[in-house]
């Protein structure tokens, strides 16, 4: 029997079983009959497919509808289905799926790289759920109104815990797992220490005679950048240009290990979308080692650290010296349930709990 001869109810079931929205629209555009069937149940079918691609939609919608007029731990009524709401769901869902793509390379690294694999459908669902819930926590409690002076205030601590209490311990473990990925990316890529930057440079170019600068003097760096550029233009060779771009760059780390630790704690207050933006800017546009880029026709000298500093400066003074509170709030909730926070973290590190579990 030809597929177009199936009952409309079966065809709608086929539409709602497509893995993503582009596949659904492509199927509906194959013939007029399919297009007519989809148009009669357009929004419900789109939302069913979006649930498979970006679910859980309930957690995604809580991010979209959140505002300061109502406490974050109080669920809001779900808004009616609409294309405008679906567009917002797709926006936050793409961020969560981007983290699902990054997760394997950051979870299984070093000696565990041989175990690297793609996430299953269930594991991607768990990761998106953890991403949405971290995002909601950030929107609610990592704001200018939650300054350093009130972070330990008992009413504030209780309010933070109220958001996490409805979630199962296994779901809190998923949050800790993804939170550890955020921490690793900040520590190794977005805000590397001076020692990490120097070590990577020496591993890449062990015979480099041009010293790698760790400096905050942009004027000095700009002058040397101009000199290197002139030398590359004078030589007129690919090797000369490469010597400037890759080996002659001035790179700024984020201090020694102690200073970097507090920087990372501050940066963990960023939401998943902001972290993804910085990760793409630092590693995708400016290079893994954060090489300084001399803008063509511009007066500014902006490197990997400069990208991050400029972004953080736009957040306001409240952001600095005001570390992340998610992990300690999870510890409080786990302790109130009679569990051990250290044991839960160890289970996540060993793979018994979290987004990916050993028994699976």
N, C-alpha and C positions, 0 to 999 in steps of 0.2 A: 504494500500500500504506500502511495506517495505521501509525503509528510503533510502536504497541503490538504489531504483528504481526512486528516485527523480531526476529532472534535475540537471545538474552540477551547473547551476547558483543558484538554491535554496540551494544546499549543500554548496556552497561558502558563501551564506548569513548566513547559520547556523554556519559555521566556524567563520565568522567575528562577530557573536553574542555571542561567548563564553566570560565569564567574565574575564578570565586571560589566560596568555600564557601556563601555565602547562595544563589547561583544553583543550586548542586548540591542543596541541601536543598529549595529551592522546586520543582525538577523532580521530586525524589523524592516530594514530597507531593501531586503532581497526581492520582495514582491508586494503588490498592492494588498493582497489578502492578509499578509502578516502585519503590514502597517495598519490596516483597519482594525485588526484584533487588538494590537497594542494600544491604539488610540482610545479604545473603549475602556481600558483600565490602565491608563498611562502612569499616573502617580503611584498607585499601589505596586505596580510592577517595578517601577524605577526604585522605589524604596526597598523592595524585597531584594533586588540586585545590589543596591548600596549596602544593605545589611550584610550580605556575604562578602563584599569587597572591603568595607570600612567598619563593620560592626565591632563592638556593640554600639548601636546607634544611641541608646539611652545615655551612655556616658559621654558620647560626642556631643549630644544636644545639651547636656548640662554645661559644657564649656561654652557653647554658643549663646545660651540664654543667661549665663551668669552675669550678675551685676551686684554692686555693693548695697542695693536696697534690701536684699534678703540674705540671711546667713547661708553659707555654702552647703552646710549639712542638711538643710531643709530642701527636699526634692521639689522641683517645680512641676506643675502639670505640663505634659508634653504638648507642644504647639501643634496645630493642624498641619497636615502635609501640604507642602507648597514647593514650587521650584526654587524660590529664594532660600528656603531652609535647606533644601537639598544641595544647593550650591555651597552653602557654608559647611555642610557636612563633608562634602568632597574636599574642601580646602583643608580642614583639620585631618581628614582621613588620609590625604596624601602625605601629610607630615608624619603620621603614625606609620604608614607603609614605608616611608623612606627610612625610618629607624629600624623597621623590620629587615630592610635590605642591608643596613649597616651592621646589625646585630651579630651575624655569624663571624664577620672578620674581626670584630672586637671581643667577642666571647671566646673564640678559639684562636689563640695567637701563641706565638713562641713554640714551645714544645707540644702544645695541643693543636697546632695548625692542621695536623693530619686528620683530626676529627671534624674539621669544618664541613658544614653542609647547609643546605637551605632549610628554612623552617617549614614545618608542616602547617596545614590549615589551622589546626587547633592551637599550635604555638604562636602563629601570627595573630590569632584572636586574643590570646593572653597578652601578647606584647602590646597590641593596640589598646587593650583595656588598661594596662598599666600606664601607658603613655597618656591616655586621656585623664586618668586619675591624678597623675603627677601634675599635669597641666592645670587641672582644676584647683589643686592645692596651691600651685604657684599663683594663679589668678586671685585666690582668696587671701593668702597670707604672706606672699612676697611682694608687698606693695609699699608705697611711701608711708602709709599710715602705720605699718608695722616696723617701727624703728628698733634700733638696738636696745634702747632703754626699757622697752616694754616686752621684749621677746620672752622673758622669764616670768612675766606677770601671771599669777594663777588663773585669772579669768581668760586671758589670751591662750594659755596652754590648754585649758579645758575646751575652749572653742575649737582649737586645732584638732584635738583628740576626737571631738564629736564627728568630724568629717570622716575619720578613719574607722570608727567603731563598727559601722554596719558591714564592713568588708571582712571576709574570712581571713584567717592567718595565711592560708595558701595564696590569697590574692595580695596580701601585704608582702609576701615573699617575692611575688612577681614585680612589685614596685621596687623592692630593694635590688632585685636583679638588674632591672633597667637603669635604676639610679646609679649602680656601680659602673654601667657602661658609660653613662654621662660623665662620671668622675674620671674614668680612664681617658676619655677623649679630651677632656679639659687638661688633664695632667700631662698627656703625651703629645697632643697636637695643638690645641688652641692656646694654652698657657704653659708651654714647656719651661723648665728651669734652665738657668744658664748652663749647668753641666750637661743637660740633655742636648741642648743646641750644639755645644762644642763637640760632644761625643759623636753626634750624627755627622757633623761636618768632617771630622777626622776620619770616620769610617768611610765616607764617600770619597774624600780626596786626601789620602794619607800623605801624599807628597806635595801638598799645596804649600807654596812659599808665600802666598798672600795671607796675612793674618786675618782671622775672623774677629771682627770688632763686636764687643758687647758694650754698647754705649747708648746713652740717652741724649747725647748732644747732636741734635738734628743738623745744626749748622755745620759741624765737623763732618758728619756723615754725608751731607749734601755736597760739600766741597770735594770729598774723595770720590763721590759718585760721579761728579762732573769730570774729574780727572780720568777715571776709568772709562767713562763714555768716550772722552776725547781720544784716549789711547785705542779704543776699539775702532773708532771711526778712522783713525790714522792708519791702523794696520789694514783695515778693509777686508779682513778675513773672518771666516766663520769661527776659527779658533779664538781670535781676539775678542769677538763678541761673546763667545761662550765663557771666556775667562772672566769677563765682567759680570755677566748675568748670574752665573752659578758659583764661581769661586771667589769673586772679588766683592761679594755682597756683605754689607754690614747687617748682622742679625742681632736682635734684641731678645734675650730671655727674660724671665719673670723673677729673677733673683735666685737665691739659694733655695734649698729644699724647704726650709722653715717658712721663708717669705712666700714661696709658691703655694704652700699648703693653705695659708689663709686667703690667698687670691682665689684658689680653686673653691674654697668654701663659700666665698662671696659669689662666684660665678655660677654655682649650683642653684642659685635662686632664679636663674633664667628659665623660661619655659621651653619645651621641646622645639618649638618653631624657632625661637631665638638662637638656641644652641645649634640647630641645624644650619641656620643662616651663617653663623660664625664659622662653623666647621667647613662649610662650602667655600666661604671667603678665604679662609686661611690655607686650606689644603688644596682647593680646586683652582683658585684664581692666582694665588701668590706663591704656590709651591710648598712642599712638605717641610722645608727647612726655613720657611718664613723669610725668604730673600727680599730685600728692599727693592721696590719697583720705582724707577724714575719715570714720572709721568711725562708723556710727550706733550709739549706745549703748556705744561702746568708748572706752578711754583711750589707745589707741595711734594714732600717725600713721605710716602706712606707704605709701611711694611706690614707684616702680619700682626705684630703687636700694635701698630698704629690703628689698624682696622678695629681691633678689639677695644682699644682705649677710646677711640672715637665713639664707638657704639655704647660703651658703658657710661661715658661722660654725658650722653643724652638721657640717661635714666635718672640722674639727680644724685645729690649728695647722700641720700639715705642708703644707697646701694653699697657703699664702701664700708668695710669693717662691721658688717652685719651679716653673719654667715647663715647658711641654709639651716632650716629647722625641720625638714621632712624626716630625716633619719631618727632624730631624737624623739619626734612625735610617734613614729612607728614603734620605737622602743618603749615608750610610755604605754601605748595601747597593748602591746604584747605582754608587758609586765602586769598590767591590770587584769589580764586574762589568766595569770598564773604561769605564763611561759617565760622562757629565757631569751632575751633579745640576742645575746651572743650566740646561743645555739641556733637560732633561726638564721643569722648571718652566715654561720659556718655551714649550715645546710644548703644555703644558696650558693656559697663558694664551691662546695663539693658537688653541686648539681642535683641534690636530692629534692630541692625546692626551687621555685623560680619559673621563668618562662619556659625553659627547657629542663626536663627532668630525666634523671638517669634511667629510671624504670621504663621509660617510653622508648 
